Amino acid sequence: MSKESRTRELQIDTILSAITQAIGGRSAAKDDLLHRFTKRYVGNNPAPISSTHATEQVVKDIAQAWHFIQERKSSRPLISFEEALLEENGRQLPTTVVRVLLDDKPFIVDSLRQALLRSGATIKVVRNTVLFSGRRKPGAARDSLGRFGKLVDLAASSDDDFSAESFCSITCARWPSEHSKDIESELRDALNHVSAAVSSYKEMTSAAANLRRNLLTNAEYLPVSEENVAESIEFIGWLIDNHFTFLGYEKYRIREKSGENIIELEPGTLLGVSRYKSQLKSQTKVSSLPGAAADFISRPKLLSFAKSSKRSKVHRPAYYDYVLIKEFDKAGRVTHMHRFLGLYTSSVYFREALSIPLIRKKVSRALENSGYTKNGHNMKDLMQVINTFPRDELFQISSKSLLDIAIGITKIRDTGTSKLFVRKDFYGRFVSCLVYIPRELFNTKSRVAIQSLLQNRLQAEDVDFNTYLSESSQARIHLVFKVPTIRALKIDQSALEREIVELIRPWEEDFMERLRETGSEDEAQQQYRQYADCFSTAYKEAYTAAEAVEDVKFINAVASSGDIAVNLRESQVERAEFSFKLFSLESQLMLSDVVPILENLGLRITSESTYPLRGNNAIESDELGPRIWLHDFLVYRSNASSPLNDKGRECFEQAFYAIWSARVEDDAFNALVLSSGLTWREAALMRALGAYLKQIRFDYSQGYIAKTLSSHAQITSDLMTLFTELFEPNKSKRRSAMCRNRIIKAIDAVSNLSEDSVLRAYLGLIDATLRTNFFQFDLAGELKDYFSFKFEPQRIDGVPKPLPKYEIFVYSSKVEGVHLRGGKVARGGLRWSDRREDYRTEILGLVKAQQVKNSVIVPVGAKGGYVVKDTAPVATRAEFQARGIRAYETFIAGLLDITDNLKDGTLIAPERVVRLDEDDPYLVVAADKGTATFSDIANGIAARYDFWLGDGFASGGSNGYDHKAMGITAKGAWISVQRHFRERGIDIQREEFSVVGIGDMSGDVFGNGMLLSPKILLKGAFNHLHIFVDPTPNASVSFKERKRLFKQVGSSWGDYQRELISSGGGVFDRSSKSIVLTDEMRIAFATDAKSLTPDQLISVMLKAPVDLLWNGGIGTYIKSFSESNSAVGDKANDSLRVDARDLRCG
């Protein structure tokens, strides 16, 4: 006994012990029966049991199987579904076990397996056990055994008392329980077909034998040659001799009725699976049959072969084979047709063609007609081809077609060429394709590609295939397509063959051919030498040579420019709508940089592949060029209502370029490029209007606004159309009213109130727009990527009061700003704000203050401000300042873009600006917080625009007043401070007093103010970057240091010399997570806290017990107890603001 056998016996002993312990123990006889069943059941599974857990699963399976077979009440198959676990590769796989018990018969296991596969099941394990069962019905005598009842005994073979039962257990990957009903129906249908075929088998073979005898008897009356009769008789005998699996049978009578031949089904003649053919008609006119069928009935021919359009549910899932045999009367007229339905047995497919009756005659005729010498080389080649010809084809093909195809095959043998042979089925159901390709090109991928190509071209709904490989240098693929529209199908065999050749052509050869299509032979050769080694094996498997030629253009573009290149095209992969290719130079891009851009553009990503590409540096050089990285994203649109045309793809690509180069922001507004068909600038315009709505405290977030615009793509598109019709130069305005009415009607149909509000707000902004630079070109001739809008605020709903007469809003990805003007003639400062979220609220607050303090002097004024949106860290103060100046320059340019000019007293309108208001040439700006030194910059820009006010545009610039140098504002405020302390009996010019401040020494009001008395004890101050703490300052020392900082251009608290700060103090970053408070700090600010966040420390400082709180900064830090933070309108300082009643200064 082998080691494996001993191991197997030990395992079975272990299982028997375990199963006895689990469900046995009732009696020795029952345990013996259980053990016999177990050995037979487990014996059919020779695989070793891998673990203790697997043994437990086997025991559980045996117990369930044992309970399942205990009783049969009828011949109806028993079917059950049980959930179980299967150990697979060390893990527990959830499964569904299908158990079937029925009378044993052929084809059961194969038919059940095919039924499960048709139902979509994934089969893991198949176990079939034949049981010779003795069963006893309730109340029957002890020695009375039969087919039905409870199981009482098992035998080694069947006899009168023990019947053979087939017990199948098929383990499948688990499916949802609600699918079981449909799967059971499919299983029962298959078993019904099996039962019908098996029970009728003898009758069907008898019918065939009777036909054979009748042909022998009536041979002299048959209207065919004696040779044909003899071959037909022998063929029928050959079928019966285990070469054909008889599954169904039909008998038809053919007679004349009213001058027409009628074919009618003879009642009671259906056998086997034919009983389940619901589409059979009892009577049909021969003339109404397909041409080939009608032709066979009328022709003097005994036998014919065909393929059914139905797949077999018995044994194997091939299309049924038909064998058609006719009977004739003594006058030679056809009287009956017998149709046998079945499958040729496997032995047929390996027999020599000349050994099959009837077929051998067809083959012999073909050989004779070839003209080749008997036993010659050509004849041997031809015979070898025919012997390996697909057997199904041999039965159905004509002798002439067989010869033509076989000779064609011999001509291409070992030539390395590809060839296609196409044959339409005689009965008009199938198209058979024999494809020969070089063996080295044959693999599953090429077979599937050819199959897919032909299935598409032939409009086929189903296909069967088989392949054949021999010692020949060519591989054969036989494809049989079921084609519903075969009668109308026109097949261009040569064109199909050319397509196959191109489809499977080696990648390198195809690459060369595609290069030839794009230029001359010399150019193609040069490019091939340069790029032949550029593409990796992985790339070649993923892309065609035609795609590579296209990619070469992008490789060259990236190598020459150093920038990225992109290409959006339709995807050939089912799970994706597009392939988005992104090419980069040298460095592989980070997915975290690319994915958010694509998602904000309205795409969802299914996968990403990366390929390094590297050609030669030059055509005549072996030196490698730069490495190019190709990132290919398979994507689909989140909302796709219509196909994306070439213009839409171009807009998408341009949008990606703009986002990548930071010309435009990366957010959900970019989805409008795909959803509404906007360009990236148009989407940016929608973003700009949304940003303005945010500044006037519109109720909805930017994300919700963007989503609403995408959800109402047509309205958004119409809003852009309206804006274009109103403001694009040289465009007729006649259609704008029609467009506006269309928008209003569409908005009225929007059911969601919030979405309605968003859409009406956009329409309101467009209605209130007087001018824009959106259609202006820059010096390079490109449309500008920053926008300015002149609004009439009185026409905008919900704008916070007071309402300016005019307002200019400037927007770009780097800067935003507003300029509010109370009248046509008004001046005021421009501020560099750090309040990104609500800078307009800050500017509006300045407008209110200006109205109060200047109303007597100037009836109306102006105020403006901007924020820098680039938040990337900078290393130095100079870099920070330079970034602010660049933003300031854009802001000033945006203001001047849409402002009228004067030349020699003549008004000149700005270029490419449609004006919907009156002449308006007055624009004067001044310095404010953060822009004290920028006036010359503003005047320089005005000079470039040849603006009529000259250096008067920015209040003279360096030729005008220097607000910071003169300190006018601070000195005015200081007079109030002096009076306050004088009334308290304190002379702050001679006596020391404590101060906490808001601002830094680079500022006008704070810097000048903190130098107006040498007796200031500045205990603490803060700006947007730092917190300065000097718990016990030295008045004279700190005064000198503040003076130094005041004179230093662009200074901050970070420049304060640390050694001059008193013990326990310091300079702290506002970006710190927390600040540890020293004992000196806790005493100075009267707090018990040991550690605070920067904002918490500022709040404590604002409430510190000092003599003076000096606000020289930007923001609202004190509010009324009854006032809410939202009412203050300064979100940036909500977290540190304090109530006035909590102040301890003074």
KOLKOLDREN-494789 format. One record per residue (C-alpha): y, z, x. Coordinates in steps of 0.05 Angstrom, whole numbers, plus 5000, padded with zeros to 4 digits. Each point is the difference from the previous one (the first is absolute). Example, Ala and Ser with C-alpha at 12.3 -4.5 7.8 and 13.67 -1.06 7.14 Angstrom:
2
491051565246
506949875027
//
This chain:
1146
500050005000
506949815027
505550505013
504049694943
494250074952
499150735018
507450134991
499949664933
494050424977
503550645021
506249794960
495849854938
496650685007
506950335004
502249614938
493750194961
501050735016
507349964979
498749624936
494550494980
504750575010
505549654961
496449764938
492550145009
495850624994
497949934927
492749835015
495849705056
498749374958
507449884986
501850135073
494749505022
503049474952
507050165027
497449925072
496749334985
506449754969
504150255059
495649665052
500349344963
507650064987
501950235071
494949545032
504149404979
505850255043
497749975072
506950195029
500050675037
503650594969
505750185046
501950714982
498550624959
505549794953
496749324992
493350354985
503450394945
502849364971
493149675001
496950604964
505549984947
498949254992
492450104992
501150554948
504749554959
495149415006
494250444978
503650244938
502149284984
492949724998
497050554957
499949644934
500249284973
500449904925
500049244997
500049375042
507650005003
502150125072
502650705015
506749995037
504150595025
505950115046
500650625043
505450225049
497650215068
501950045074
497449565056
500450195073
502949405037
502550015072
500550754999
504150054936
498450114927
501149384958
500750084924
495149544965
497249794933
492549954996
497249494951
493050164976
495849504961
492950084973
496249444966
493549624999
498849695068
501149255005
502749505051
507449915018
502250704977
503250265064
503649355019
502549914929
502650724996
503449935067
503549364978
502250314934
503250585038
503549535048
502749594941
502850654972
503850145065
495450555025
499150145075
492650115013
498050515053
492550134992
494749654958
493350354987
494649704956
493650374985
494249734960
496650574962
493249954966
501650494945
495550334950
504050234939
498050394938
503749984933
501150664964
493850224962
495449505034
493250215029
500050265071
495949405025
504449504962
504949675049
504649414990
506849685016
504450484961
500950754994
500550555051
497649895071
493450375012
496949635059
501249495055
494749535027
499449575062
499349364958
500549774928
494349984949
499350094925
502850715003
505249915055
505549484992
504349735056
507350224995
505849795044
504550585018
506549785034
505150475031
506249635025
505550405034
507049714996
506950215021
502650424943
503649654943
504150304944
495550274945
503549584947
497149375034
492950224990
499549744929
501749295021
495550035061
494250244957
501249414953
499749525060
493650325025
496649954933
502149284992
496949845068
493550374982
499749634934
500449345038
494650245048
495550214943
501049344963
498449595063
493950405019
497150044930
500749254990
497749805069
492949784979
502649624940
505149635044
494949815053
495249804944
505449554971
500849675068
492549925008
499449694931
505549515016
496349815064
493649884960
503849594948
502949565055
493149895028
497449834930
505749544980
501549695068
498749294975
505550064947
505450285045
505949535016
499950155074
495849785059
493150285013
502650275066
505550374965
495150284949
495450245055
505650325039
502750344937
493150274982
499150265071
507050305000
498750404936
493650265032
504050175062
505050404959
494450404967
496950135068
505050565016
505849555019
504250144939
501550674966
499949834926
505350414964
501649604937
497749414958
502949564945
496949424961
504349464967
498149454952
503649345005
500549564938
504449504966
504550204943
505149544965
499649515057
501250525054
495250375046
499850744986
497350545046
497950634963
497150665023
493050114973
499750674964
495850545033
499549645067
504950445040
496450415053
502350495053
507450075014
501549394957
499650484941
506650305024
503749345005
505050084943
503549345011
494049564983
501149544940
494449844952
502049264996
504649565041
501549265004
497549695065
506549615005
504050655002
496250265061
502949945070
498949305027
494550185049
496050394947
500649454949
498149495054
493750395018
497750034927
500949254990
497149785067
492549895011
499450595048
495050574996
503450565040
506950225020
503050605035
506450374987
503750655012
501950464943
507150254995
497350714990
497750465054
493250334995
499750734982
492750025023
497750065073
506049695036
507049814976
499549255012
501749474949
493749844960
496349365019
498149544943
493949565001
500549494943
493649644977
499849474944
494349784954
499449294972
496349694942
495349405007
505949534990
503450305061
505450374960
501950705021
497950514949
500750685034
503550335058
497450635032
504950425040
497250515049
504950525027
498650395064
500850065075
496349655056
496050505040
501950165072
494349595029
503149364973
506050085046
495749985062
495349434984
500649305029
503349524952
494149525002
495350544974
503650074933
497749524945
505449544972
504850225055
495549665052
500749344963
507650074999
499850165075
495349425015
504549514964
505950255041
496149935065
497749304982
507149784981
502950275065
497549395039
497850455057
493649875038
494250454979
498950545052
506349775036
505450485026
504849864942
494550104949
498050665031
507250244999
500749794927
493650364981
502250635036
506550004961
496449904934
495050555015
505750495011
503949744940
501550544948
494150004952
504350074937
503649375022
493449615010
498050134928
506549744971
502649475048
498449264992
496249625053
506149585018
504650605006
494750375041
499649415049
507649925005
501150745014
494050085047
502249405042
507150295001
497250655026
495949665055
506349645024
503950645012
494350415030
502150305067
506749644999
504150634989
503449694940
500750284930
497749654937
500150114925
495049714950
501650094926
495449884940
501550094927
494350314959
496549484956
501250424938
507450145014
500050745016
500050075075
502949705063
495650065061
503350005069
496449945066
504750195057
498149895073
504350325053
499350135075
495550605010
504950365045
505149984943
495350304949
501050724978
501150384936
507549895004
499449255006
494749974945
504450414953
506149575017
496349354985
497050294936
506950234977
503249325016
494749614962
499850484942
507549924992
500049245006
494049924953
502950494949
493350375001
498850654964
493850225039
496349835064
493250105034
499149895074
494750005054
500349845073
495349675048
499950065076
495049655045
499749775072
505149484981
507250065025
502350004927
499750514945
498949824927
503350344941
497449824931
504850174945
498549894926
506150064955
500050104925
505649564975
501950034926
504749395005
495149575040
500749394955
507549945012
499450195074
501749475051
497350175069
503249705063
494350165048
503849735061
506250424985
495750624991
496449865065
506749955037
502250664971
493650335023
500849725070
507150285003
497750664971
494750145052
503049645059
500250475061
506650365002
502249725067
498549294979
503750104934
505950305038
500549375041
499549564939
505550394965
504549955060
499049245000
502550004927
506650315022
501849545057
497649495051
493550045039
503750215063
503850554964
493550244968
496550025067
505850395031
500350504944
492450095002
500250165074
505550504987
496950354941
492549875004
498850715027
505450334959
495750194941
494650535002
493249964968
502250494947
506049554984
495649384995
495350354952
506050204956
504149365001
499149254998
502449545055
505249734952
502850704994
500050075075
504349375008
504950314950
499950655038
501649655066
507049864972
501150744989
497150185068
505049525033
505750284958
498550725019
499049835074
506749635004
504250474957
496850685015
500950154926
494650074946
497649424957
497050044931
496049554954
498150154927
494749544972
494850014945
493750375018
493149704996
497050704993
498550204928
502750715005
506849775025
505549564972
503449855067
499050055074
506250265035
499949835074
504650385046
500649785074
503050455053
501349945074
496050435050
499850644958
495250124943
504150224940
499050684968
497249954929
504550584980
506049555016
497449394961
496350284940
506150344966
503949355005
494549604966
499150534946
507450034986
500049244994
495150084942
493449885036
493650405001
495849955063
492449934997
498749935075
503049855068
497149645060
503049955069
498649455052
502849935071
501949285016
501649735069
500749285021
501949705068
507250105021
501149255006
496349364985
498349855073
499050735021
494250475001
504750594999
499250414936
505950034953
502550624965
495350374954
501549884927
497250474947
498149734932
499750514943
497149714937
501050404936
496049814938
504650174942
501249904927
506250094957
500750634960
503049604942
498149274999
502149644937
500049305029
497849625063
504550065062
502949335019
502249775069
507150244989
497450684979
495850055063
506049805043
504350534966
494750525014
499549815074
507650015008
500250684966
494950285049
504049735059
506350324972
496650684989
496649995068
506649855036
503450564959
504949514967
497850304935
497150674979
492650114987
499150284930
497349824931
505949524985
496549505046
494549924948
505149584961
498849435050
493149894969
500950284930
506649654984
500049435050
506250265036
501949875072
500550605046
507649984995
499749994924
495250595001
504850355047
505749864951
496050364946
498850575049
507550025015
501850064926
494750544993
503250375059
506749984966
497050274936
497450585040
507050155026
502950024930
494650514982
495649544958
494450384967
494149645031
497149985070
499949395045
492549974994
500249994925
505549475000
495949555046
493850094958
503849844936
502949365031
493049785023
497050164931
505249554967
499649435049
503149474955
506050444982
501050155074
499749265016
505149864945
504650545026
499949665068
501249334966
506050294963
502850295065
499149325034
503249614944
506050465000
501250055075
496949425037
505749535020
500249304970
495150204946
501549874927
501350644961
498549694932
492950254997
501650725019
501450214928
493449694977
496450375056
503450654983
498049944927
492949865021
500050645042
502850424944
494849734951
494450165050
502650705013
500450134925
492549854998
498450535053
496850594964
500850535055
506850334996
500250185074
498449295021
505249744951
505250455033
498449745070
500449274979
506550104961
502950375060
498749385044
503049544948
506050474996
501149985076
499749245000
505049994942
504650475039
499649605065
506449635018
498349725068
494349985051
498649745070
492749864982
500849255008
504150025065
497349755067
500650365067
502449675064
492949735013
500049644933
495050494969
501250374935
502350715015
495150574998
505250514978
503149974931
506650224970
501850044927
506750124968
499050384935
504650174942
497550724988
503250044930
494649514977
494150405028
496850524955
499150695027
504549965062
502450715019
507450114989
505449895024
499049254994
503249585055
503149334981
495849625050
493950195041
496849625057
492750175015
497249775067
492549995011
495149835055
493750285030
504350365052
506050234961
502550164930
507150164981
505249994944
507549904998
503450284939
507049764985
504550304946
504449384994
501649325030
504450325053
496650625029
497950265068
495550555024
495050205054
492949775012
495150565015
493549995039
495950424953
493450345014
498450084926
495049444994
497850194929
506950084968
505449745045
503849704940
500450694970
503250245065
505049425000
501550114926
501550735017
505049765052
503149554947
500950604954
503250405056
504549425018
502349944928
502050735001
503650045067
503049305002
501849874928
507350145011
500449575062
495349424983
498049874928
493249715019
496050025064
493449775029
494150325034
493749725031
494050215038
493449755028
493450285023
495649775057
493049864973
496549925067
496950695011
496149835064
501050545054
505249865054
500150295069
507550105010
506350124961
502549325025
494249644967
501250384936
507449805002
498349285015
495449974940
505550284956
504949485026
495249434984
499350264929
507650074995
500949285023
495249754946
503650434948
506949735019
497449285001
497150104931
506750234973
503849415031
494749494979
502350044927
507450165010
505449474990
504449815060
507249775007
502549465047
507249805001
500850324932
494349594971
493950374972
493449775030
493650194963
494050205043
495049445014
494049934953
502450564955
500649904925
505750444975
499750274930
506350415008
507349885019
502849895070
498950635041
502149955073
501850745013
495050405040
502250555047
495450515032
501250625042
496150485043
496350604972
494450475021
495749655053
504449385004
506250285034
499149525060
497649404960
506649714977
500549505057
492949784984
502149874928
506249625022
495849585047
495549794943
506249854957
502649565056
493549605001
501049904925
507449815015
501850534947
507349974982
501650745012
498449975074
499450705031
503050274936
493049924970
497850655034
506750364999
502149745067
493850215038
501850255070
507149774985
500250454939
499150744989
494350375033
498050504946
495750425046
505250025056
505550214952
495650484962
504249944938
494750224949
497750595041
507150245013
501749964927
493950414982
501550505056
506850164969
496150244938
495350415044
505950335037
503450184934
493650304972
499150465060
507450155004
499750274929
494450465025
504350235058
496349605054
503249535049
494349535018
504049705057
500250685035
494050384972
492749825007
496249824937
492949784985
498149314974
493949624976
501249244997
497349364971
500649415048
500449885074
505449915053
499749244997
502750024929
507349944980
500750594952
495050475032
501749835073
507550054991
499550624957
495850395049
505349885054
506050244959
499350725022
497550285067
497750634963
494349674960
493350355007
495349434978
493450374985
496449394973
500749284976
495549424981
500149264991
494649504979
496450085067
500850705027
501450734984
504550355049
499750775004
504450445044
499050714973
505450355042
504549455027
505350075053
506349714968
503149685063
493549755030
497649694935
506949704987
499849635067
493049744987
501949764930
506049645029
495549655051
495349774945
505949764958
502349545057
492949755015
498749364961
494350074951
498450725017
495350454960
498050735001
494349795045
505249895055
502450724997
498650365067
494650514985
502350495053
506550094963
496550234936
499650764990
493350375003
495249844944
503449344982
498349275012
500049294973
494249834953
497649334973
500249934925
493549635005
496450635025
494550304956
502850705007
505150405040
498650705027
506050464988
502050455057
502650714987
507049755016
499449444949
497550484946
505950475013
505149435001
497649704934
497950664967
492849814986
493250345009
496249345007
496349905065
498649264992
503349474956
499749264989
506449635022
502449924928
498750744986
503950205062
505949564978
500050354932
500150685035
505749765044
504049764939
499350714971
501650355066
505250575001
505349615039
507549934991
500249244989
495349454976
502849345027
497349374967
501649405043
493649624984
497249574945
496650284939
500550544947
497250665025
502950494949
499149974924
501550424939
494650474977
499849634933
499849315033
493449655013
498449625064
499349354961
507050104972
502650075071
497449305017
498350135072
492449975005
499850025076
502650725000
496450284939
495350415043
505450385037
505850054950
502250704979
503750294941
507350195009
498750714975
495450115060
505249845053
502250575045
505549665038
507350214996
//
